[in-house]
Amino acid sequence: MKKKTTLTKMHIAPSTVRYDAVAARDSNEVGQILAGTRKRNGYSLVAFSELLRHYGVDVSDKGISKWEKGYTTPSIYQLVAICYALNIKEGPSYFTKNFQKPALLNDIGQKKSLSTKWT
């Protein structure tokens, strides 16, 4: 007879960033951000498809277009390869609207900067 396992509450500090995967999917966050980033880097769909092949992702220009339009989504492995191809050091979280680049100043530096009057 198998012993039943009960789930216990995990003591994890809540994130300060709220993320809703359903809303992100419905608004096509990943696709929109991918399209903008690809274009800013100067890649056509065909050129980007060729670039991704160097990272082990065999996807056609039509496949990338489907990602960007939200008809399909890249797998996590494909998304990681996209990050490498586009030199996105922040990783897959870059593809969320909640993403904020890390501050260059620590908390004390940020407070000083905000309290300083710049003229």
C-alpha positions in Angstrom: 0.0 0.0 0.0 1.4 3.4 -1.1 1.7 6.1 1.5 -0.2 9.2 0.7 1.9 12.3 0.4 0.4 15.5 1.7 1.5 18.9 0.4 2.7 21.3 3.0 2.9 25.1 2.8 6.3 26.1 1.5 7.8 29.1 3.2 8.8 31.2 0.2 9.0 34.9 0.3 6.4 36.4 -2.1 7.7 38.1 -5.2 7.4 41.8 -5.4 6.6 41.4 -9.1 3.1 40.1 -10.0 3.0 37.8 -13.0 -0.1 36.4 -14.6 0.8 33.8 -17.3 -2.8 33.7 -18.7 -2.8 37.4 -19.2 0.7 37.3 -20.7 -0.4 34.6 -23.1 -3.6 36.4 -24.1 -1.8 39.6 -24.8 1.0 37.8 -26.6 3.8 39.4 -24.5 6.5 37.0 -25.6 5.7 37.4 -29.3 5.5 41.2 -29.2 8.7 41.6 -27.3 10.5 39.0 -29.5 9.4 40.8 -32.7 10.5 44.2 -31.4 13.9 42.9 -30.2 14.6 41.0 -33.4 13.8 44.1 -35.5 15.9 46.4 -33.2 18.8 44.0 -33.8 18.3 44.3 -37.5 17.3 40.7 -38.3 14.8 39.7 -40.9 12.7 36.6 -40.2 14.9 34.6 -42.6 18.2 35.9 -41.1 16.9 35.3 -37.6 15.9 31.7 -38.5 19.4 31.1 -39.9 21.0 32.6 -36.7 18.9 30.3 -34.5 20.2 27.3 -36.3 23.6 28.0 -34.9 22.1 27.6 -31.5 20.4 24.3 -32.2 16.9 25.7 -33.0 15.6 24.5 -36.4 12.7 26.9 -37.1 11.6 28.5 -40.3 10.9 32.2 -40.8 7.2 31.2 -40.8 7.6 29.5 -37.5 9.2 32.7 -36.0 6.3 34.7 -37.5 3.8 32.4 -35.7 5.7 33.0 -32.4 5.6 36.7 -32.9 1.9 36.7 -33.8 1.0 34.6 -30.8 -0.2 31.5 -32.7 2.4 29.4 -31.1 5.2 30.0 -28.5 8.8 28.9 -28.4 9.7 26.2 -25.9 11.8 27.1 -23.0 14.8 25.6 -24.7 14.1 27.7 -27.8 13.6 30.8 -25.7 17.0 30.3 -24.0 18.6 29.9 -27.5 16.9 33.1 -28.5 18.4 34.9 -25.5 21.9 33.7 -26.5 21.3 34.6 -30.2 20.1 38.2 -29.3 22.7 38.6 -26.5 19.9 38.9 -23.8 21.8 38.4 -20.6 18.7 38.7 -18.4 17.3 35.4 -19.7 13.7 34.5 -20.5 12.2 37.0 -17.9 13.2 39.7 -20.5 10.2 38.6 -22.5 7.7 39.8 -19.9 6.1 43.3 -19.7 7.0 43.4 -16.0 10.7 43.0 -16.8 12.8 45.8 -15.4 16.5 46.0 -16.0 18.5 45.7 -12.8 19.4 49.0 -11.2 23.0 50.1 -11.6 22.9 51.6 -8.2 22.3 49.8 -4.9 19.4 50.9 -2.6 21.5 53.7 -0.9 22.7 55.0 -4.3 19.2 55.1 -5.7 17.9 57.0 -2.6 20.7 59.5 -2.9 20.0 60.0 -6.6 16.3 60.5 -6.0 16.9 63.0 -3.2 19.5 65.0 -5.2 18.1 68.0 -7.1 19.6 68.0 -10.6 19.8 71.4 -12.2 
